Amino acid sequence: MPQQVFIFAGGGTGGHIYPALAIAERLRERAGPLAACVFVVSNRPLDKQILDAEGKPAVISPAQPLGLHPTRLTRFLINYPRARSAAKALIRQPVGQGKRVQVVAMGGFVAAPAASAGYDLGVPVTLVNLDATPGRANRLIARHAGRIFTAAKLVESTNTPWDEVRPIVRQAALAPDDAAGCRRILGLDPQKPTLFVTGASQGASSMNRLMIDLVKREPLLFEQWQVIHQTGKSDTAECKSAYEAAGVRSIVEPFIQRMGPVWGAADLALSRAGAGSVAEAWGNRVPTIFMPYPYHRDQHQRKNAEFLERAGACLIETDAIEPGLNVPTVGQKLLDLMRNPTQQHSMRQALIGLGAVDGAETIADALLA
């Protein structure tokens, strides 16, 4: 059998890259060296940082996101054909060597020109949609893709069939041990309840400020817990100081690469509701309060978590941005849940009832068929 080359195109956030890594893991498990995986990402530093940590080379696309502001629109129009030409060159090389090539579009502005290049050159294109409301790029790609998978339950009907799969989670984001073992890996107290706070790969300043305020208001409650907090680029030092001042054992980092022990250590989480975060909370059975990113016009993060909410497996709270407005709403819900192990258990059982997160396996099998 000749070597197959899978060109994964998607970047700009970890939410597009980590699912690609998960599918690539399953491809290598099944086909070994006969499955070569290439990752086309954006020029944002985080994309390369993620792939470097995984030991994977990054192919940087010149693609830029579409925007209505004249400057952003101009950048998009100039760079789209460049990105498509670069993708064509990337595809032609292994095709010329007699290898079978497939483009796997992971969504977003990096995926669209790569998918277009695949159509033009006649190689198979597979779309992997991750959000409950597909974005513009995914709707465009879906018109011509040979296969379309969605790892989220769609909230709107589509003109083309989308094959629904379970959530996609990479092995490194799944707990390697039980809760006590994961806490030992992280250097935490193995017996102490643990809260995980994450604004995902880019962080969430409103969430950071909320936690700073809550720790100051409820030091006695937080003394009974330990906290793992992924802050993003902002507020790291201030969050560390707040936990230290309250005597709370904590791990505070701008970005956490190895998520498995973190999710495995957590009894409870406060998180954004990107598709990746929802999938990881589901896969690790962690009761979570989701604070969807508030500025998306289509509110797709809220829709990502609604399936879990209907199952009783999570809570969804609106991010009002200002700590003074968030404290009596989402803040109070978090404090109440921290005090209520019975509700935590109920949510965890609901997550278990949702089944396995095996979307990566399903897609890998389809790509190799």
N, C-alpha and C positions, 0 to 999 in steps of 0.2 A: 504494500500500500504506500503511495507517495505521501510525503509530508503535507499536512494541511496547515495553512496559515490563516489565523483568525485575527482580523484587524478590529480591535475594539476602539470605537470613537466616542468620546464623551469626556467632558472636563468642566472646569470652572468652579466646582465644589467637590468635596469628597463623596457626595451623594451620587454622582455619576461614575466615579472611579471605583469605589469599593465594590459595588455589584459586579463590575467588569472583572475585578480581581477574583471575586467569588466564583464566577462562571469559569474563568481561566483555571482556577484550582481544580475544579471538577473535570475539565477537559484533560488536564495533565494526569489526573488519577486514572482516567479511562484510556487515554491514548499515549501517555508518556511522551517521548521525544517526537512522536509523529504529529503532535499538536503544538505548533509554534504560535505564541501569542504576542501581538504587538499592540501597544497602547498609545493612541493618538489623543493628546490632551491640549488644554489651552496654555497660554504663556503666563498664567497666574502662578506665582511662586509655590503656592500650596500644592498644585498638581504634581510638580516635580518632587516636592518634599515627600508626598505620599508614596510615589513610585520608588524614589531613592531608598526609603525605609524598607520597602519590599524587595529591594535588589532588582528592580525592573527598569530598563531604560525608557525614557519618555521621548516620544516623537512629538515635538511641539508644532501645533497647527497655528497658522496666522489668523484663524477665524476670530471674529469679534462678535459680541452679542448685538442683536438688533435693538435700536432705540429710536425714539421719535425726535430727540434733541438733534439739531443739525450736525453737530460734531460726531455724535455716536452713529447717526445714520450714514454719514460719509465714511466713517471707519468700517462699518459693516459692508457697504457697497464696494469699497476698494478691496477689502480683504476676503470676501466670500469667494470670488474667482481664484484668488491666490491659494486659498485653502483647498479648493476643489482640485486645482492643478497639482498641488503638493500631494494630495491623496491619490490622484491618478498615478503619479510617479511611484508612490509607495506600493500601489497595487501591481503595477506593471512588472516590477522587478521579480517577485516570486512567480508570477504568471509566466514570465519568460523562461523561468527555470523548470517549467512543467509542474509546478505545485498548484494544488487546489487552494483557492483563496475565497474567504468569506468576509464580508464586512458586517460587524455587529454594532449597530447604532444604539448607544446607551442614552440617547436623548440630549437635548440642549443644543447650543449654538455650534459646538464642535462637531456634533454628529451629522448635522444636515449636509454640509459640503462633502463629507466623506461618503455619506449614503448616495449623494448625487453622482459622485465619481464612480461608485460601484455600479449604479444603473448604467451609466454611459459605457462602461467597459464590459458589461454583461456578466459580472460576478454576482453570486447570491448576496442579498442584503436582508438581514434580520433586524427588526426593531425590538428593543426591550424597553417597555414603558414602565416607569416606576411610581408615578403619581396617579392618584384617583382622578385628577383632571389633567389630561395630556396637554402639554404646552404647544405653542405654535409650531415649533420645529418637529415635534413628534407627529402632529396631525399632518404636516407636510410629508414627512418620511413615510407615513402609513399608506399614502396613496399608491406607492409603488413598491413597497417592501414585499419580498416573497413570503415572509413569515412575520407575524406580529405577536409578541407575548406581552402581557401586562401582569406585573407583580402586585398590582393594587386593584381592588374592585372599582370599576369605572362608575362614576355617578351620572354620566350622560351616555346616551346611545350613540353608536358610531355606524357609519355606512359600510364599514368593512369588518370582518370577524377578527376579534382580538382574543387570542387564547389565554385564558387566565391561569396563572401559576401561583404557587405559594410565594411568600416573601423570599428575597435573595439576601443571604448573609454569609460573609466569608468566615472561614474557620477561626481566624484570629480574633473575631468579634464574638465568639461563643465561649462560654465559661469552660476553662480547662479542668476545673475541680469543683468541689462543693463550696458553699459560701465561706466556711472557715478556712479552707485551703486557699481560696482566692485572696482572702484578706492577708493570710501569711505571705503569699507571693508579693503583695504590695507593701508589706511591713506594717500592717494595721493590726489592731486587736482582733483576734479571730472570733471572739464571742460578742463583740459590740455591734448593735444595729448600725447599718451604713446607708447613708443617703448619697446618691449620685446626681450631680447637677451638671447639665450640659446644654450649651447653645449650639451643639454640633461643631463641625470643623471650623466654622467662622466665628463662633461665639455669639453671645447675646448680651449686650450691655444692660438692657433692662432687667434681665434675669440676674445678672451679677449684682446690680444695685438692690434688687429685691432681697437677695440673700444677705447682703451686708446689713440691711435694715432689720430683717427677721432675727438674725443672730444677736444683734444689739438688744432687741425687744424681748427675746425669749432665751436668755443664756442658760437657764436651768434645764430647759428641754433639750437644747442642743448639746449640753454637757453629757447627756445620756446617749448621744449619737456620735458617729464620726462621719466625715464628709469627704467625698471625692468630687472635685469641681474643675471642669474644663471651661476656662473663661474666654477663650479666644485671645486676640492680641491685647485687648484692653482690660483694665481693672485687676490684673493678676496680683499685683503687690497689695492693692487695697483689700482684696478678698482675703489674702493670706493674713494680713494684719487683723482683720475683723475676727477671723477664727481663732487666731492666737490670743487676742485680747479676751475672748470669751472662754478660753481654755478648751477649745474644741480641737480634737485631733483631726488633722485634715491633710489631704493631698491636693494641692492647687497648681494646675499647669495650664499654660495657654493652649496646648494641643496634646492629646494623648493618642499615641499610635496603637498601642497594644490594648485593645478595648475588652478582650475576653475576660481577663481577671477583674476588670473594673465592673462590668455588668454582673459577673459572677459573685462579686462581693456585695452587691447592692440588694438591700431589702426594699428599696423605694427609690424612684427617680423623679426628677423634675427636668423636662426636656422640651426642646423644639420638636416639631412634628414633621420634619423631613422624612421622606420615604425610608431612608436608611435608618434613622433613629427609631421610627415605628417598628421596622423589621427587627432591629436588634433587641428592643424591649420585648417584643413578642417572642423571639427566639430564645431569650434568656429568662422568660417568665417573670419579668420584673414589673410590679405594679407602678404605673407611671402617671403623673400629671403632665399633660402636654400643654405647652403654651405656644400655639402656632405663630409663626412669623406674621406680624400684623399688616405688612405693607403689600402683600401680593393681591393684585386686583381680583383674581379668581379664588382666593382663599384656599388654594389647593392643599396647604399643610393641614388645615382643619379637616378637610375631606379625607386626607390620608388616615387620620386617626378615628374617624367616625365609626368605621367597622368595629374597631376594638371597643369603642364607647358603647355601642349597641349591645355588645356581648357582655358588658359589665366588667371589662378588662382594663379600663383606663378612665381617667377623668380628662376633660378638655376645658381649659379656662382661657379667657381672652386676655391678651397682653395689652394692658392699658398704657404701657410705656413708662409712665411715671411711678416711682416706688410708692408714693403716697396713695395712688389709686390702686396699685396692685396688692398692697399689703392686706387690706380688708377683704379682698376677693380671693385671688389665687393664693396669696400668702396664708390666709386663714384656712383655706382648704388643705394646704400642705401641712400646717401645724396640726389640724384635726386628724389627718391621715397618719402622721407620725405617732400620734397618741392612740391610734386605733388598730392594733394588730389583727383584730377580727376582720376588719374591712380589707386590710392588706392580704390576708389569707384568701378571702373571697375573690379578690381581683386576680390573685395568682392562680387560683383554680380555674377561673374563667380563661386565662391565657393558656393553661395546659389544655383546656378543652378545644382550643382553636386548632390544635394539631401542629405538625412539624413545619419548619421553615426550609423547605426543600426545593424552592424554585430554581436555584442554580443547577441542581442535578437534572431537573426536567429539561432545562434549556440546553445544557451540555449534551444530553442524550440526543436531543433533536438536531443539534448542530453536527453531530457525528453520524447521524443516520444516513 
